[in-house]
């Protein structure tokens, strides 16, 4: 069964049987959250998968079977993310039927809110480039989304770095040890980084540290989660009137929320980067110490190579590694060219710390 969890606004617009949500959803990869938004005067449906955070966006056609519209949008979303067409067909066939239910997860609604902002901002930018109205394209829309596949490599972009400001070595500063592990498919080897960071920095600062430490390019949305996901910290986005089911007010502003507000009382923090590829980092909080000679965050240890941006998440990365380990594979040359020279580079503590020193914290 494929569960499409819709906001009240969307449920009121579609001509489909509405059913209650079962207590046990089973495999949540077959669950999507959906809402309706307005883009350039058109009513559009935006959908995010509960597990992998694949994104689908399409124009709502009132006189076309809604289930068919959803099925088509999901297929295009998954194929654009790099999944083989055969695997997508099997996934859709396994769902058997579609059930349209009310929304149930505040965090998923928050993601819909963030992705909708991204869509609106992109179309607004397109309008400025065209110096006029930008007509919406075909039924399934395309814009720089979190779930672009491995054949659409982004332009190079370095993590945000700013000149450092002088900090007195005479003032004691509390530091906290953080051990961070990136969750990957078994068999690809661990990817871990350890840091010593000031306890008085914000979660926004910690985001910058993690981007540098893991070699990400700061191209996507992100979020911190604490206390079994009851506390969410991320980029602050204004409220939107179309979010009629849940308010995004439970998302704390990462620029105003300090590590010391929760750490060391909270021992584990989850950090998700790129809601499309859904890279989950588990942060284990270690010992708090006082230092007078450490004025910058420091990477103290690490192992493993970070996956490339936009490679398709866990399964896309696993496929990429499998192909690049076999030069006889049909896709080898194509994926080798896409991955570039930086694929599989070993952990480089000196280079990471050189970049961390440029941060102004």
Residue, then its C-alpha position, 0 to 999 in steps of 0.5 A: x500500500x502506498x500512503x499519501x498523507x495529505x494536508x486538509x487543504x489538498x484533501x479538499x481538492x482531490x476527488x479520491x476516497x479519504x481513509x484513516x491512517x493505520x496505526x502501523x504504516x509498515x515500510x515508510x518508504x511507501x509513505x509520502x507527505x503532500x500539500x498544495x501550493x500556488x506557483x505563478x498562479x497555478x495550483x501545484x502539489x508538492x510531495x516528500x517521501x517519509x524516509x528517503x526525502x525524494x521530492x515530487x512537484x507537479x501541477x494539479x490537473x482537476x480533470x485528470x485522475x489524481x492517482x495517475x498524476x501522483x504515480x507519474x510524479x513519483x516515477x519521475x522523481x525516483x528516476x531523476x534521483x538516479x534509480x534504475x527504471x526497473x527498480x522504480x517500476x518494482x517499487x510502484x508495483x509493490x505498493x499495489x494501491x494508493x491510499x490518501x490519508x491525513x498528515x501525521x508528522x510535524x517534521x515532514x510538514x516542516x520539510x514540505x514548508x522548506x522545499x516550497x520556499x525553495x521552489x518559490x525562490x527559484x521561480x522568482x529568480x527565473x522571472x528576474x532572469x527572463x524579465x517577465x512572466x515565467x510560464x510553468x513548464x510541463x505537468x511535472x516541474x523541474x527546479x534545483x531540488x534536493x533529489x537530483x540524481x548522479x548525472x546532474x553534478x552541481x557546480x563547485x561551491x565551497x563551504x562558507x568561510x569568513x576571515x577569522x577574528x582575534x580571540x584572546x587566549x587569556x579568557x578560558x573557553x569551555x570546549x566539548x568533544x563531538x564524535x560524528x558518524x555518517x550513516x552509510x550502507x554496510x560494506x562501504x566503510x565507516x565515515x567518521x569525524x571527531x571535533x573539539x568545538x567551543x560550547x558557546x557557538x550556535x548550531x548554525x556554527x556547528x553546521x559550518x564545522x560539519x560541512x567543512x569536516x565532511x567535505x560537503x559543499x553547503x548546497x542543500x537544506x539541513x536540520x538538527x534533531x534532539x530528544x528523540x526528534x522532539x526538538x528541531x533546529x535549523x534554518x529559520x523560514x517565515x510562516x506560510x499561510x498554506x501550511x494549514x495543518x502544522x505550524x513551523x514554529x517548532x523549528x528553532x532558529x539555528x543562528x539563535x540556538x547555542x550548543x550550551x542550551x542543550x549540550x552536554x545534557x543531551x548526549x546524542x544529536x542527529x544532523x541531516x544534510x540534504x533532504x533528498x539524499x538524506x545524509x544522517x550524521x549521528x553526533x555523540x557528545x563527549x567530555x566538556x573541558x576548559x581551555x585557554x589556548x584553543x580559539x578555533x574548532x578543531x578536527x581531532x580524528x577521522x576516517x573514511x571518504x564522504x560521498x559526492x553531493x547529489x549521488x542519490x543517497x545511500x542506494x545511489x552511493x552504493x551503486x556508484x561504489x559498485x560500478x567504480x570498483x569494476x572497470x568492465x562495467x558498462x557505466x564505469x566511464x560515465x560515472x568515473x567522469x561524473x564523480x571527478x578527481x575528488x571521489x574517494x579522497x582519504x581523510x585529511x585532518x590538516x586540510x580540514x583544520x586549515x579551513x576551520x581556522x578561517x571560521x569566525x566563531 
